[in-house]
């Protein structure tokens, strides 16, 4: 059988000649004086309004369109609709429907507002269940499903389902799950993803189940808190407004509201806390702010000021400023706690050598009588000396003198 047919059919006294190539099926155009159409027909067919169904082989040549084995006739007055594939079907009242693939089916008969749906791939289905609004959707892959009033959804992959009033969704991958029904404005890319309202989930089993949450990474990163952000491998952003960035970073508690964990294994354990660095070998031992530590940096270097929040504007009476507390690490039991140490560079001879830094100030615990916690650098002997307290009135009536050893 030839791949291309150039058959002349006379119907109602009007001749038409047109070549078409559809597999190895000889195709002709059938023109009738009362039906003007560009339909592709089996010989002996009667032209409808631009309905096309294409499959593996022609079946009943007396049907109104090119009918193939297992294909279902598009009914209800559709225009510009197309079904291609064994068992493919388009049924409904409005046009602009396209179903391509084995068993791809569209049933958009609920309303004239159900239109422009595209299904490409086997076992993809779309059924408005008699409701209004299933429109402008794209399903590509296998066994994806569109139901009810879902609109403006793009589902690519395997096993995705958009139903209810789901809208403005993009899901790419296999087997996505919505944390609730009727979700809008979500993006999911990956396998086994879970997405909540206005969520973004990208990666293997990524979950952005909290509203307005973002989850990006591998090995099931989770952003379950509202407005939370989880970026990295197996990250857990559990709290409201929580941010976790780095492999295994997490908010330990769902009550850690507005907390931030940055770094591998970084963990927050209370609200409004920021943790930089993790435990063990993931601990951060030095932080550089400003120009960094590159030998290629050129002077001048900018000064750095660290301060608390500013008063937003003048004119508001009697507002107290915020304090800064610097807290060293706590120990356990009969051990010393962390010390506070300030290092400063000292001037050396002219040249290109880097100035060495020495400890100029240190705060260290002491339980010895007359001693303070303060040690300062004595320039005379070039060493740190602990400041001690003199006898009563040694600094004048009512005062004690502060002193260091000779």
HELIX and SHEET records of a PDB file:
HELIX    1   1 UNK A  280  UNK A  282  5                                   3    
SHEET    1   A 2 UNK A   8  UNK A  11  0                                        
SHEET    2   A 2 UNK A  14  UNK A  17 -1                                        
SHEET    1   B 2 UNK A  21  UNK A  22  0                                        
SHEET    2   B 2 UNK A  25  UNK A  26 -1                                        
SHEET    1   C14 UNK A  51  UNK A  54  0                                        
SHEET    2   C14 UNK A  81  UNK A  84  1                                        
SHEET    3   C14 UNK A  98  UNK A 100  1                                        
SHEET    4   C14 UNK A 117  UNK A 120  1                                        
SHEET    5   C14 UNK A 137  UNK A 142  1                                        
SHEET    6   C14 UNK A 151  UNK A 158  1                                        
SHEET    7   C14 UNK A 167  UNK A 174  1                                        
SHEET    8   C14 UNK A 184  UNK A 191  1                                        
SHEET    9   C14 UNK A 200  UNK A 202  1                                        
SHEET   10   C14 UNK A 214  UNK A 216  1                                        
SHEET   11   C14 UNK A 229  UNK A 231  1                                        
SHEET   12   C14 UNK A 243  UNK A 245  1                                        
SHEET   13   C14 UNK A 260  UNK A 262  1                                        
SHEET   14   C14 UNK A 274  UNK A 276  1                                        
SHEET    1   D 5 UNK A  89  UNK A  92  0                                        
SHEET    2   D 5 UNK A 105  UNK A 108  1                                        
SHEET    3   D 5 UNK A 125  UNK A 127  1                                        
SHEET    4   D 5 UNK A 145  UNK A 147  1                                        
SHEET    5   D 5 UNK A 161  UNK A 162  1                                        
SHEET    1   E 3 UNK A 177  UNK A 178  0                                        
SHEET    2   E 3 UNK A 194  UNK A 195  1                                        
SHEET    3   E 3 UNK A 207  UNK A 208  1                                        
SHEET    1   F 2 UNK A 222  UNK A 223  0                                        
SHEET    2   F 2 UNK A 236  UNK A 237  1                                        
SHEET    1   G 2 UNK A 250  UNK A 251  0                                        
SHEET    2   G 2 UNK A 267  UNK A 268  1                                        
SHEET    1   H 5 UNK A 340  UNK A 345  0                                        
SHEET    2   H 5 UNK A 357  UNK A 363 -1                                        
SHEET    3   H 5 UNK A 371  UNK A 378 -1                                        
SHEET    4   H 5 UNK A 383  UNK A 389 -1                                        
SHEET    5   H 5 UNK A 402  UNK A 403 -1                                        
END                                                                             
